Amino acid sequence: MRTFGVVHQALREHAGISREEYADLVRFSKHTVASVELGRRMPDQAFVERAEELLGNTGALLKALPTLARQPGLAAWFRRWARLEATAITLYTYECRLIPGLLQTEAYGRTLFTNQLPPLDDEQIEAQWIARAERQRLLRERPNTAFGFILEEHLFQRRTGGTEITRELIDHVLEIADLRNVEIQIMPTLQETHAGLDGPVQLLETPENQWFAYCEGQRGGLLISEPKEVSVLQRRYARMRSQALTLTDSLSLLQRMRGDL
């Protein structure tokens, strides 16, 4: 990724285009352009295609893109979704198993990695956390992307990693909830009707206004692009938004849970 970024930057500078001008031309933020050139972000297919048009149609960037697929710390089945996620304009997540990666603290994430079976070695744990921390930059670096999360109340009641880690986690989630582009709702444990009983789901909208869905299980994940199937999951998510606590009540509940620890 660093090599790709350096080559991309060299081509841009050779073309005499500043980073700010280039961001407008390629239709991505200047922060995204900088992250790609510094090797911190996986470039999206649309980004590379537009870059080729602007930088001479050499084919070098398009040919290099497939070599970036093997990103340490990301499961093979998750990589394509991660690439879509990096440029999404809308990203919705419902989770009933664990706090989503985008909202995890380092202590919480490392607790999950440490307890994985088969066990991970120190290098693998480090790679996993680095990849997760990089994904979390999306929340702050993409202020025009709308992020929505519906989290089950019991995810905090479980106290994964212990009381201190849970206290830090709740503080972190409350801090993230202050961002203008992030909405967090809690699904109460006592809930007579629930549209998400079939399991966790993620939905995203691309800059071209195409919707994708992603569902993950024990040993793999499924990327869904069929519009009819995505529509079903969109309707379920919409129903869950009405069943979960309001934004204000969700934050109040988290604050009460924080005070009880």
N, C-alpha and C positions, 0 to 999 in steps of 0.2 A: 504493500500500500504506500509506503514511503517513496519507493522508487517510482511508482505510477505518479504520485503527487509531484515529485521533482520534474519528471518529464512533462507533465501537464503544465506546470508553471513555466518551464523553459519555452514551450510552444506558445503559450499565451504572451509572454514577454517578447518573444521573437516577432509576434504579430503586432506588437506595440499597443496592447490593450491593457489598461489598468484593471486591477481586481474589481473595483467598483463598477466600471463600465462593463466588464465581462459578466458580472453577476446579472445586470439588467438584460444583456444579450442572451445569456443562457437560461434566463428565467428561474434562477435559484438565488437565495440570499448570499450576500458577500461572506457571511459566516460559514455557509456550506462550502463555498468555493475555497475559502481559507482552510477549512478542515480537510477537504480532499487534498489540497496541495501540501499540507503538513503531514499527510498520511494517517490522519486520525479518523477518517470516515470512509466507508465503502461507497464508491460512486454509483449512482443509479444508472440504469440502462439509458433512460431519457437524457440524463446529464451528459453521458459519454457521446450519444448520438448528436446532440446539439453542439458539444465541444468539437467534434469532428468537422461539422459544417463551418464553424467559426475559425478553426485552426488549420485549414488547408486540406481537409479530407485525405490525410496520409494513410488512414487505416490503422495507425499504430495504437491508438487508444482503444479502439474496438477490439483489436486482436489481443490486447493486454488484459481486457476486462475479465475474461473467463479465468485467468490465472489468479484472480483475487478471490475466488469463491471459497478457497480453503482458509477461512479466518479462524485462528486459534480461539478456543473458548466458546464457539458457537456450534451446537449440534448440527449435523449435516442436514437434517430435515428442516431446520429453522432458518438456514442461511438465506433462502430466497425471500422468505417473509421479512427478514431483517433488512434486506435491500429495499423492499417496498416500504417498510416502516420508516426508513431514513428520509424519505421525501413525501410521506403522506401529508395530506392537508386536514384529514380527520382520522382519529384513531380511538376506537372504543374498546374497552376491555371489561369482561365480566370474569371474576375469579372466585372459586369456591375451595381451592386446595391450599393455596399459599399466597402471600403478598406478591403481586406481579413484579417482575424484574425491574421495571421502570421506577418503582416506588421503594425498592429495598434499600436499607442501609448496608454498609459494608459488613458490620457485625452480623446482621441477619443473613445476608447472602453467604458469608463464609460458614455460618452454622449449617446452612442447607448443603453446601458443597462438602463439608467435613463429614456429614452424616450420610452421604450417598453410598449406595451399594450397586456394583462393586466399588470398593474404596478408591478415591482419587489420591494421587501423590501430590506433594507440595507444588510442583511445577504446574500440574493440571488445575489445581485450585486457584493458583495465581492467574493463570490464563483465563479461567472462567470469570473471575472477578473483574479483571481488566476489560474483558469484552462487555460485561454487564455495565460497568461504570461508563464505558464509552457510549453505550446505548442510552444511558440516562441523560446524557448531554442534550438529547432531543428536546426534553421538556423546556429547557431554558434557551436553546439555540434556535428553536423554531417557534417563536412567539405567535406566528400566524396559523399554526396548526392547533386544531381543537382536540384536546385530550379529554376523554371521559372514562371514569372507572366506577364500576359497581363491585363492591367488596362485601363478602359475607362477614357479619359481625363476629362469628366464631374464629375467624382468622387471627384476630387480636386476643381473643379469650384463651387461645391455645398456649400463648406465651412461649412460642418457639425460641429456644436459646436462653430462656430465663427472664426474670422480671426486668432487669436492667436493659437487656436488649429490646424487650417489648416497649419499655418506656421511651427509649431512644427512637424506636421505630414509629411510635405514635407521634412524637414530636416532629419527626421528619415528614410524615404524611400530612400533618397539619400545616407545616411550612410550605410543602408543595401545593396544598390546596389554596394557598394565598395567591398563586400565580393566576393571572387573568385568563389564561388559555386552558386551565385545568379545572375539571369538575369531578368531585369525588362524592359518591353516595354509598351509604351503608345499607345492606340488605339485612333487616333484623332477623335474629334467630327464630323468633316467634312470628311466623308468617304463614297464613292459611293458604294463600295462593302464590305460586312461584313459577314463572315462565322459563326458568333456567335450570330445571332439574336434570336436564340431559347432560349438563357439565359446562366447563368453562368455554368461552368463545371470545375471539378478537375480530374486530371489523375495522377496515381502513378504506379511505377514499384517496385515490391518486390525484396528482395535479391535473390529470385528464378527466377527472370525475368518474373514474371506473372504481367499482367497489370489489374488495376481496374479503374473504373470511379465513380464519385459521383456528383449528381445533387441535388440541394436544392431549395425548394420553400418556400412559406409563413409559412406552418405549418408542414413541414416534409422534409425528404431527401431520396434519392434513391441511394443505392449502386449497381453498375452494374458490374457483373463479366463475363457475356456472351461475349466471344471474338469478335463475329461479331458486337455487339453493341458498345463495347469499341473501335473497329477499326473505326467505323463511327466517334466517338467523337475525336479520335486521328487525323483523316484526317481533321476534322474541325479546331482543334487546330493548326495543321501544317499550314493550309491556313491562319489562323488569324496571325500567326507569320510573314507571308510575307506581310500581309495587315497593320500591326501595324508599328509604327515608328521604326527605327533601335535602337539598344541599346544606341548609342551615341546621336542620335537625341532625344530619349526619355528623357535622363538625361538633355539635353540642354533645352527641353521644361519645365521640372520640375523646373529647376533653374530660367527660365524666369518667371514662374508662382509664384515662391517664391519671386522674386524681385518685382512683381506687387502687392503683398499683403501689 
